[in-house]
């Protein structure tokens, strides 16, 4: 499989796209006015301690206070992971009561692990970790581990032993990252010293600051991607900015000079993302319907609680065996669901409604296909067995708002529902409003509506004005107004149209 990284940068925003065999599978962006918080370290002040949910809110100087769960207070790391922080999110263990560990007004050093999403503030942890290219340094832990994505037992043992040698006693813990495979002891030792030195600077900064204050900023998008992702597992990296190209080559020449020949500067007149079809893929990522190669399709519906995905055969009806038709559609859907979750950066609880299959063997094939493709995802995922209803429940690590939430805002027209009232429905609302107006002894009313609603009245109810006039004893006049929304109407009191009596908008 050919893997590529595309970097498109301008003064106002930066984009990074990951391609697998020419197909977009992951997109990340950063804007100066939408600063990312994940990885940043703050000297915060505890605002409130809530024993009922075993959590505290910490003022870190941002718009919303950080949420600190008892499981995110200092404790021993046990999970080998590229990002460290494996203990985060484990609620089954018993922890000392949070009210015995922190108090209101206390200053505490915390790191952001999850961006603010919707109405929720950022998630923070006291288990600070500093990622480098080859190591993750954890100053409050004594754990030494190796990324789970490094498979070879001998290599894992070698790296673990090497890491234990380079970390002095009582100096913290480390995890060797995936790109650290096959590195030498000298390289690991050099990076450990750099990360340990950074931690000393952070400590000095925190002692000289007054909470709330940021004491360390994580690497920005492009720098972080090059540090965390770019390795010999990628066939190429193409950049469309000469300045960013120089920054990347300068960094790579120091840490992995053998990769320099894979870095290219895009100089074609056709924009980089247009050349690879990335812009169109981003636009399609906002659509609910995604077509499958077999002719079927999936429908993706985000909600507040979870994301539901429905699989349909569509125009694909197969030839003879309906079970084979369903299996093929479900296998296509499993691959596409995994890609769409990465592409849209969907997190939280996800429910996939596959087409019902009778054979348990086929159910297992679909689940295995889904898990195989989820294995390419950098975010942590977990997919459970297919239920009797044909549903797969799964979770995906949520660190930041999805692509859809980050790049869009609720529609003022429909208030985010994606639907508006039909013209017939609006006509009935007008009728009820006029009946209420009659109670107020109105004598003349002008009804202003969208042209589609006016057409509904003319074609379906040509006697609407006369009938309502007799019923309410109000002199009525209907006028179309193309500036109104389809589900909006105005009732204007009197022929002078001086005052708006009522305004209804579907919500």
SULSULTA-V120332 format. One record per residue. N is the residue number from 0. RES is the residue in one letter. PHI is phi in radians with two decimals (none if undefined). NEAR is the number of other ideal C-beta (glycine too) atoms within 8 Angstrom. D_LAST is the distance of its C-alpha to the last C-alpha in Angstrom with 2 decimals. Layout:
n | res | phi | near | d_last
N | RES | PHI | NEAR | D_LAST
N | RES | PHI | NEAR | D_LAST
//
This chain:
n | res | phi | near | d_last
0 | X | none | 4 | 47.62
1 | X | -1.50 | 8 | 47.33
2 | X | -2.09 | 10 | 45.05
3 | X | -2.34 | 11 | 44.20
4 | X | -2.07 | 15 | 42.36
5 | X | -1.98 | 15 | 40.97
6 | X | -2.13 | 17 | 40.36
7 | X | -2.10 | 13 | 38.73
8 | X | -2.26 | 12 | 38.84
9 | X | -2.49 | 7 | 38.20
10 | X | -1.03 | 2 | 38.24
11 | X | -1.73 | 5 | 34.42
12 | X | -2.84 | 9 | 33.70
13 | X | -2.26 | 14 | 35.57
14 | X | -2.21 | 13 | 34.86
15 | X | -2.26 | 14 | 36.81
16 | X | -2.06 | 15 | 36.66
17 | X | -1.91 | 13 | 38.56
18 | X | -2.01 | 14 | 39.90
19 | X | -2.17 | 10 | 41.69
20 | X | 0.91 | 6 | 43.81
21 | X | 1.40 | 6 | 41.93
22 | X | -1.83 | 7 | 38.48
23 | X | -1.19 | 13 | 35.87
24 | X | -2.13 | 10 | 35.22
25 | X | -2.68 | 10 | 34.04
26 | X | -2.37 | 15 | 32.59
27 | X | -2.31 | 10 | 32.50
28 | X | -2.50 | 11 | 31.75
29 | X | -2.56 | 11 | 32.31
30 | X | -2.27 | 8 | 31.52
31 | X | -0.99 | 7 | 33.32
32 | X | -1.49 | 4 | 30.17
33 | X | -2.20 | 7 | 28.69
34 | X | -0.97 | 5 | 31.78
35 | X | -1.40 | 12 | 32.19
36 | X | -1.87 | 10 | 33.28
37 | X | -1.00 | 11 | 34.56
38 | X | 1.69 | 12 | 38.32
39 | X | -1.20 | 12 | 38.54
40 | X | -1.97 | 11 | 40.67
41 | X | -2.21 | 17 | 40.07
42 | X | -1.58 | 13 | 42.10
43 | X | -1.86 | 16 | 39.49
44 | X | -2.15 | 11 | 39.61
45 | X | -1.18 | 16 | 38.45
46 | X | -1.52 | 9 | 35.80
47 | X | -2.72 | 7 | 35.49
48 | X | -2.03 | 10 | 37.07
49 | X | -2.05 | 10 | 35.19
50 | X | -1.05 | 8 | 37.73
51 | X | -1.06 | 4 | 35.18
52 | X | -2.03 | 5 | 33.68
53 | X | 0.87 | 10 | 36.84
54 | X | -2.61 | 10 | 35.19
55 | X | -2.36 | 11 | 35.36
56 | X | -1.86 | 13 | 33.23
57 | X | -2.08 | 16 | 35.22
58 | X | -1.33 | 12 | 34.70
59 | X | -1.99 | 14 | 35.55
60 | X | 1.57 | 8 | 34.64
61 | X | -1.65 | 10 | 31.29
62 | X | -1.05 | 4 | 27.86
63 | X | -2.07 | 8 | 27.43
64 | X | -1.19 | 10 | 30.34
65 | X | -1.38 | 17 | 31.76
66 | X | -1.73 | 12 | 31.64
67 | X | -2.06 | 15 | 35.20
68 | X | -1.48 | 9 | 35.89
69 | X | -1.02 | 11 | 39.38
70 | X | -1.24 | 12 | 40.05
71 | X | -1.74 | 13 | 39.67
72 | X | -1.38 | 12 | 42.45
73 | X | -1.00 | 5 | 45.88
74 | X | -2.92 | 8 | 47.32
75 | X | -1.30 | 7 | 49.32
76 | X | -1.29 | 14 | 47.73
77 | X | -2.24 | 6 | 48.49
78 | X | -1.86 | 7 | 46.46
79 | X | -1.46 | 8 | 47.72
80 | X | -2.66 | 12 | 44.90
81 | X | -1.00 | 11 | 44.71
82 | X | -1.74 | 7 | 42.46
83 | X | 1.21 | 13 | 44.18
84 | X | 1.11 | 11 | 42.11
85 | X | -1.15 | 9 | 42.57
86 | X | -1.34 | 13 | 42.42
87 | X | -1.16 | 10 | 38.84
88 | X | 1.57 | 5 | 36.42
89 | X | -1.45 | 7 | 39.22
90 | X | -1.77 | 6 | 38.32
91 | X | -1.38 | 3 | 40.96
92 | X | -1.25 | 6 | 43.87
93 | X | -1.59 | 2 | 44.98
94 | X | -2.11 | 10 | 44.74
95 | X | -1.01 | 6 | 46.22
96 | X | -0.92 | 9 | 43.70
97 | X | -1.12 | 15 | 41.69
98 | X | -1.19 | 8 | 42.67
99 | X | -1.58 | 5 | 46.26
100 | X | -1.95 | 8 | 45.62
101 | X | -2.33 | 11 | 43.46
102 | X | -2.38 | 7 | 43.01
103 | X | -1.07 | 7 | 40.73
104 | X | 1.58 | 5 | 41.91
105 | X | -1.23 | 8 | 43.80
106 | X | -1.53 | 7 | 43.88
107 | X | -2.57 | 12 | 43.23
108 | X | -1.55 | 11 | 43.27
109 | X | -2.34 | 15 | 40.22
110 | X | -2.18 | 14 | 38.94
111 | X | -1.35 | 15 | 35.36
112 | X | -1.94 | 12 | 34.83
113 | X | -2.57 | 10 | 31.08
114 | X | -1.18 | 11 | 28.73
115 | X | -1.07 | 11 | 25.78
116 | X | -2.27 | 9 | 22.86
117 | X | 1.01 | 7 | 19.24
118 | X | -1.59 | 2 | 19.74
119 | X | -1.58 | 7 | 23.31
120 | X | -1.36 | 11 | 26.34
121 | X | -1.18 | 14 | 29.25
122 | X | -1.58 | 11 | 31.54
123 | X | -2.24 | 16 | 35.14
124 | X | -2.42 | 12 | 38.56
125 | X | -1.56 | 13 | 41.98
126 | X | -1.51 | 17 | 43.58
127 | X | -1.15 | 12 | 43.96
128 | X | -2.44 | 11 | 44.91
129 | X | -2.04 | 11 | 46.07
130 | X | -1.43 | 13 | 45.84
131 | X | -1.98 | 12 | 48.58
132 | X | -1.29 | 11 | 49.32
133 | X | -1.88 | 11 | 51.56
134 | X | -2.31 | 16 | 50.88
135 | X | -1.97 | 13 | 48.24
136 | X | -1.72 | 15 | 49.91
137 | X | -2.12 | 16 | 48.92
138 | X | -1.11 | 9 | 50.83
139 | X | -1.73 | 8 | 50.14
140 | X | -2.17 | 11 | 51.09
141 | X | -1.94 | 7 | 54.43
142 | X | -1.33 | 10 | 53.05
143 | X | -2.11 | 10 | 54.41
144 | X | -2.43 | 14 | 52.64
145 | X | -2.30 | 11 | 52.02
146 | X | -0.90 | 13 | 48.81
147 | X | -1.15 | 6 | 48.18
148 | X | -1.41 | 6 | 47.79
149 | X | -1.58 | 13 | 51.53
150 | X | -1.50 | 5 | 53.05
151 | X | -1.05 | 6 | 56.83
152 | X | -1.10 | 5 | 58.45
153 | X | -1.13 | 6 | 61.35
154 | X | -1.17 | 11 | 59.17
155 | X | -1.10 | 11 | 56.94
156 | X | -1.13 | 8 | 60.08
157 | X | -1.07 | 8 | 61.54
158 | X | -1.17 | 13 | 58.46
159 | X | -1.13 | 12 | 58.07
160 | X | -1.12 | 8 | 61.75
161 | X | -1.14 | 10 | 61.56
162 | X | -1.14 | 15 | 58.52
163 | X | -1.14 | 8 | 60.34
164 | X | -1.24 | 7 | 63.29
165 | X | -1.53 | 10 | 61.39
166 | X | -1.73 | 11 | 59.50
167 | X | -1.09 | 4 | 61.84
168 | X | -1.06 | 3 | 61.82
169 | X | 1.08 | 4 | 59.18
170 | X | -1.96 | 6 | 57.43
171 | X | 1.86 | 12 | 54.21
172 | X | -2.19 | 12 | 53.15
173 | X | -2.48 | 14 | 52.12
174 | X | -2.22 | 16 | 50.54
175 | X | -1.37 | 14 | 51.92
176 | X | -1.39 | 14 | 49.14
177 | X | -1.00 | 9 | 49.07
178 | X | -1.26 | 8 | 50.47
179 | X | -1.45 | 13 | 53.28
180 | X | -1.04 | 8 | 54.92
181 | X | 1.25 | 3 | 58.59
182 | X | -1.35 | 7 | 58.63
183 | X | -1.58 | 5 | 61.78
184 | X | -1.10 | 8 | 62.41
185 | X | -1.08 | 6 | 63.02
186 | X | -1.14 | 9 | 59.57
187 | X | -1.10 | 16 | 57.87
188 | X | -1.12 | 9 | 60.06
189 | X | -1.12 | 8 | 59.31
190 | X | -1.23 | 12 | 55.56
191 | X | -1.03 | 13 | 55.86
192 | X | -1.09 | 8 | 57.83
193 | X | -1.17 | 9 | 55.22
194 | X | -1.16 | 12 | 52.32
195 | X | -1.12 | 12 | 54.44
196 | X | -1.13 | 8 | 55.27
197 | X | -1.08 | 10 | 51.60
198 | X | -1.13 | 12 | 51.00
199 | X | -1.07 | 8 | 53.86
200 | X | -1.12 | 8 | 52.30
201 | X | -1.10 | 11 | 48.95
202 | X | -1.09 | 8 | 50.85
203 | X | -1.12 | 8 | 52.73
204 | X | -1.12 | 10 | 49.57
205 | X | -1.15 | 11 | 47.85
206 | X | -1.31 | 6 | 50.93
207 | X | -1.68 | 5 | 50.92
208 | X | -1.79 | 9 | 47.19
209 | X | -1.98 | 4 | 45.30
210 | X | -1.14 | 9 | 42.09
211 | X | -1.52 | 9 | 39.40
212 | X | -2.75 | 10 | 40.65
213 | X | -1.47 | 10 | 40.40
214 | X | -1.96 | 11 | 43.85
215 | X | -2.76 | 9 | 43.35
216 | X | -1.87 | 5 | 41.08
217 | X | -1.19 | 9 | 40.71
218 | X | -0.99 | 6 | 41.68
219 | X | -1.23 | 9 | 39.08
220 | X | -0.89 | 11 | 37.57
221 | X | -1.12 | 14 | 40.46
222 | X | -1.03 | 10 | 43.20
223 | X | -1.14 | 11 | 41.64
224 | X | -1.14 | 13 | 41.29
225 | X | -1.11 | 12 | 44.90
226 | X | -1.13 | 12 | 46.12
227 | X | -1.54 | 10 | 44.26
228 | X | -1.97 | 9 | 44.16
229 | X | -1.17 | 11 | 46.71
230 | X | -2.62 | 9 | 49.80
231 | X | -1.24 | 5 | 52.19
232 | X | -1.41 | 4 | 49.55
233 | X | -1.86 | 12 | 47.91
234 | X | -1.38 | 6 | 49.78
235 | X | -2.95 | 9 | 48.60
236 | X | -2.37 | 14 | 46.48
237 | X | -2.04 | 13 | 45.65
238 | X | -2.15 | 13 | 44.55
239 | X | -1.79 | 10 | 43.73
240 | X | -2.05 | 10 | 44.58
241 | X | -1.02 | 6 | 48.31
242 | X | -1.15 | 7 | 47.66
243 | X | -1.18 | 12 | 45.67
244 | X | -1.02 | 11 | 48.24
245 | X | -1.17 | 8 | 51.00
246 | X | -1.05 | 10 | 49.22
247 | X | -1.15 | 14 | 48.75
248 | X | -1.14 | 10 | 52.34
249 | X | -1.11 | 8 | 53.73
250 | X | -1.19 | 11 | 51.98
251 | X | -1.13 | 14 | 52.82
252 | X | -1.09 | 7 | 56.45
253 | X | -1.55 | 6 | 56.85
254 | X | -1.77 | 5 | 55.16
255 | X | -2.68 | 8 | 55.54
256 | X | -1.01 | 7 | 57.74
257 | X | -1.18 | 6 | 58.12
258 | X | -1.64 | 11 | 54.52
259 | X | -1.00 | 9 | 55.08
260 | X | -1.21 | 5 | 55.96
261 | X | -1.59 | 9 | 52.52
262 | X | -1.67 | 14 | 50.71
263 | X | -2.24 | 8 | 50.21
264 | X | -1.71 | 9 | 49.08
265 | X | -1.36 | 9 | 47.00
266 | X | -2.17 | 3 | 48.61
267 | X | -1.21 | 6 | 47.50
268 | X | -1.22 | 2 | 45.90
269 | X | -1.35 | 6 | 43.01
270 | X | -0.93 | 8 | 40.46
271 | X | -0.97 | 13 | 40.89
272 | X | -1.19 | 11 | 37.42
273 | X | -1.18 | 9 | 37.55
274 | X | -1.08 | 9 | 40.96
275 | X | -1.80 | 11 | 39.74
276 | X | 1.25 | 8 | 36.43
277 | X | -1.25 | 14 | 34.43
278 | X | -1.01 | 9 | 31.94
279 | X | -1.16 | 7 | 30.98
280 | X | -1.10 | 11 | 30.73
281 | X | -1.12 | 11 | 28.31
282 | X | -1.09 | 8 | 26.01
283 | X | -1.19 | 8 | 26.30
284 | X | -1.19 | 12 | 25.43
285 | X | -1.63 | 8 | 21.74
286 | X | -1.52 | 7 | 21.72
287 | X | -1.29 | 5 | 20.90
288 | X | -1.66 | 7 | 24.00
289 | X | -2.23 | 10 | 27.49
290 | X | -1.37 | 7 | 30.49
291 | X | -1.84 | 14 | 33.65
292 | X | -1.00 | 4 | 37.24
293 | X | -1.31 | 8 | 38.05
294 | X | 1.92 | 9 | 35.46
295 | X | -1.40 | 15 | 32.95
296 | X | -2.75 | 9 | 29.67
297 | X | -2.11 | 15 | 27.38
298 | X | -2.03 | 9 | 23.59
299 | X | -1.89 | 12 | 22.34
300 | X | -2.15 | 9 | 19.03
301 | X | -1.32 | 7 | 18.50
302 | X | -2.26 | 7 | 16.73
303 | X | -1.13 | 3 | 17.04
304 | X | -1.56 | 4 | 20.15
305 | X | -2.81 | 8 | 21.86
306 | X | -1.98 | 12 | 22.08
307 | X | -1.82 | 10 | 22.72
308 | X | -2.23 | 14 | 24.96
309 | X | -1.95 | 8 | 25.89
310 | X | -1.86 | 12 | 29.19
311 | X | -2.31 | 10 | 29.96
312 | X | -1.29 | 11 | 33.28
313 | X | 1.05 | 9 | 31.75
314 | X | -1.48 | 6 | 34.65
315 | X | -1.47 | 12 | 37.20
316 | X | -2.06 | 5 | 39.17
317 | X | 1.16 | 9 | 42.43
318 | X | -2.06 | 3 | 45.78
319 | X | -2.17 | 4 | 47.18
320 | X | -1.51 | 7 | 46.14
321 | X | -1.12 | 6 | 42.47
322 | X | -1.13 | 10 | 42.84
323 | X | -1.18 | 9 | 43.97
324 | X | -1.06 | 12 | 41.03
325 | X | -1.14 | 13 | 38.57
326 | X | -1.07 | 12 | 40.52
327 | X | -1.09 | 11 | 40.53
328 | X | -1.10 | 16 | 36.77
329 | X | -1.14 | 14 | 36.18
330 | X | -1.15 | 11 | 38.67
331 | X | -1.04 | 12 | 37.01
332 | X | -1.15 | 14 | 33.63
333 | X | -1.04 | 14 | 35.19
334 | X | -1.13 | 11 | 36.48
335 | X | -1.26 | 11 | 33.29
336 | X | -1.06 | 12 | 31.13
337 | X | -1.05 | 13 | 33.51
338 | X | -1.18 | 11 | 33.35
339 | X | -1.15 | 14 | 29.57
340 | X | -1.11 | 14 | 29.27
341 | X | -1.19 | 13 | 31.75
342 | X | -1.09 | 13 | 30.34
343 | X | -1.52 | 11 | 26.72
344 | X | 0.96 | 14 | 28.12
345 | X | -1.37 | 12 | 26.01
346 | X | -2.29 | 9 | 27.02
347 | X | 1.64 | 9 | 26.74
348 | X | -1.54 | 9 | 26.67
349 | X | -2.25 | 14 | 26.63
350 | X | -2.09 | 12 | 27.03
351 | X | -1.90 | 12 | 28.59
352 | X | -1.70 | 10 | 28.82
353 | X | -1.31 | 14 | 32.05
354 | X | -1.21 | 10 | 33.45
355 | X | -1.01 | 7 | 35.68
356 | X | -2.15 | 13 | 39.33
357 | X | -1.39 | 5 | 42.28
358 | X | -1.43 | 7 | 44.79
359 | X | -1.09 | 5 | 44.63
360 | X | -1.04 | 6 | 46.43
361 | X | -1.23 | 13 | 43.61
362 | X | -1.06 | 10 | 41.03
363 | X | -1.12 | 8 | 43.22
364 | X | -1.09 | 10 | 43.45
365 | X | -1.15 | 15 | 39.70
366 | X | -1.09 | 13 | 39.33
367 | X | -1.14 | 8 | 42.28
368 | X | -1.12 | 11 | 40.90
369 | X | -1.09 | 16 | 37.63
370 | X | -1.13 | 9 | 39.57
371 | X | -1.07 | 7 | 41.97
372 | X | -1.35 | 11 | 39.36
373 | X | -1.17 | 12 | 37.49
374 | X | -1.10 | 6 | 40.90
375 | X | -1.43 | 8 | 40.51
376 | X | -1.37 | 10 | 37.46
377 | X | -1.27 | 4 | 38.26
378 | X | -1.35 | 10 | 35.56
379 | X | -1.26 | 6 | 36.65
380 | X | -2.31 | 11 | 35.41
381 | X | -2.59 | 6 | 36.26
382 | X | -1.97 | 10 | 35.78
383 | X | -1.66 | 6 | 36.71
384 | X | -1.06 | 5 | 38.41
385 | X | -1.18 | 9 | 36.67
386 | X | -1.38 | 8 | 35.72
387 | X | -1.11 | 3 | 36.75
388 | X | -1.54 | 6 | 33.32
389 | X | 1.44 | 10 | 33.86
390 | X | -1.74 | 10 | 31.54
391 | X | -1.97 | 13 | 32.56
392 | X | -1.68 | 10 | 31.11
393 | X | -2.59 | 14 | 31.75
394 | X | -2.24 | 9 | 31.05
395 | X | -2.38 | 13 | 31.24
396 | X | -0.95 | 8 | 32.00
397 | X | -1.95 | 8 | 29.10
398 | X | -1.92 | 9 | 30.46
399 | X | -2.53 | 10 | 27.78
400 | X | -1.01 | 9 | 24.18
401 | X | -1.12 | 10 | 24.07
402 | X | -0.98 | 11 | 24.66
403 | X | -1.08 | 10 | 21.08
404 | X | -1.20 | 9 | 19.80
405 | X | -1.28 | 10 | 22.63
406 | X | -1.80 | 7 | 22.31
407 | X | -2.25 | 6 | 18.59
408 | X | -2.29 | 3 | 15.66
409 | X | -0.99 | 5 | 11.89
410 | X | -1.21 | 9 | 10.77
411 | X | -1.21 | 4 | 9.51
412 | X | -1.25 | 6 | 8.68
413 | X | -2.04 | 10 | 6.34
414 | X | 0.98 | 8 | 6.16
415 | X | 1.45 | 6 | 8.93
416 | X | -1.37 | 6 | 8.11
417 | X | 1.38 | 5 | 10.53
418 | X | -2.37 | 4 | 9.35
419 | X | -2.28 | 9 | 8.25
420 | X | -1.13 | 8 | 9.15
421 | X | -1.25 | 6 | 12.94
422 | X | -0.95 | 11 | 14.99
423 | X | -1.11 | 8 | 16.36
424 | X | -1.15 | 9 | 13.12
425 | X | -1.10 | 17 | 12.41
426 | X | -1.05 | 14 | 16.05
427 | X | -1.16 | 8 | 15.81
428 | X | -1.15 | 11 | 13.07
429 | X | -1.08 | 13 | 15.52
430 | X | -1.07 | 10 | 18.32
431 | X | -1.14 | 8 | 17.04
432 | X | -1.17 | 12 | 16.36
433 | X | -1.19 | 15 | 19.90
434 | X | -1.11 | 10 | 21.42
435 | X | -1.17 | 8 | 20.15
436 | X | -1.13 | 14 | 21.49
437 | X | -1.13 | 12 | 24.81
438 | X | -1.12 | 6 | 25.22
439 | X | -1.43 | 6 | 25.18
440 | X | 1.13 | 5 | 28.12
441 | X | -1.18 | 10 | 26.56
442 | X | -1.91 | 6 | 29.15
443 | X | -2.56 | 11 | 27.71
444 | X | -2.42 | 15 | 24.22
445 | X | -1.77 | 13 | 23.30
446 | X | -1.79 | 14 | 20.11
447 | X | -1.80 | 11 | 18.96
448 | X | -2.39 | 15 | 16.95
449 | X | -1.18 | 16 | 16.79
450 | X | -0.94 | 9 | 20.15
451 | X | -1.11 | 8 | 18.79
452 | X | -1.24 | 15 | 17.50
453 | X | -1.05 | 12 | 20.83
454 | X | -1.14 | 9 | 22.68
455 | X | -1.06 | 13 | 21.07
456 | X | -1.14 | 14 | 22.36
457 | X | -1.13 | 7 | 25.75
458 | X | -1.46 | 6 | 26.40
459 | X | -1.68 | 8 | 25.03
460 | X | -2.40 | 8 | 25.32
461 | X | -1.08 | 7 | 27.90
462 | X | -1.70 | 6 | 28.66
463 | X | -0.99 | 11 | 25.10
464 | X | -1.10 | 10 | 25.97
465 | X | -1.15 | 7 | 29.37
466 | X | -1.12 | 9 | 28.24
467 | X | -1.21 | 12 | 25.52
468 | X | -1.10 | 11 | 28.02
469 | X | -1.15 | 7 | 30.62
470 | X | -1.23 | 8 | 28.36
471 | X | -1.71 | 11 | 26.94
472 | X | 1.05 | 6 | 30.00
473 | X | -1.98 | 13 | 27.90
474 | X | -1.36 | 7 | 29.06
475 | X | -1.90 | 13 | 26.18
476 | X | -2.42 | 10 | 25.95
477 | X | -1.83 | 11 | 23.48
478 | X | -2.29 | 9 | 23.20
479 | X | -1.57 | 10 | 21.52
480 | X | -2.47 | 10 | 20.20
481 | X | -1.15 | 6 | 19.88
482 | X | -1.39 | 3 | 18.39
483 | X | -1.41 | 11 | 15.08
484 | X | -1.32 | 8 | 12.38
485 | X | -1.07 | 11 | 12.56
486 | X | -1.85 | 11 | 9.47
487 | X | -2.05 | 11 | 10.37
488 | X | -2.55 | 15 | 13.33
489 | X | -2.10 | 11 | 15.69
490 | X | -1.87 | 16 | 18.17
491 | X | -1.86 | 13 | 21.28
492 | X | -1.38 | 10 | 23.98
493 | X | 1.48 | 11 | 27.38
494 | X | -1.21 | 6 | 28.98
495 | X | -1.34 | 4 | 29.27
496 | X | 0.94 | 6 | 25.54
497 | X | -1.38 | 6 | 26.15
498 | X | -2.21 | 6 | 23.17
499 | X | -1.52 | 8 | 19.49
500 | X | -1.41 | 9 | 19.09
501 | X | -2.55 | 8 | 15.37
502 | X | -2.49 | 8 | 12.38
503 | X | -2.04 | 8 | 9.18
504 | X | -2.27 | 7 | 6.24
505 | X | -1.11 | 9 | 3.80
506 | X | -2.11 | 3 | 0.00
//
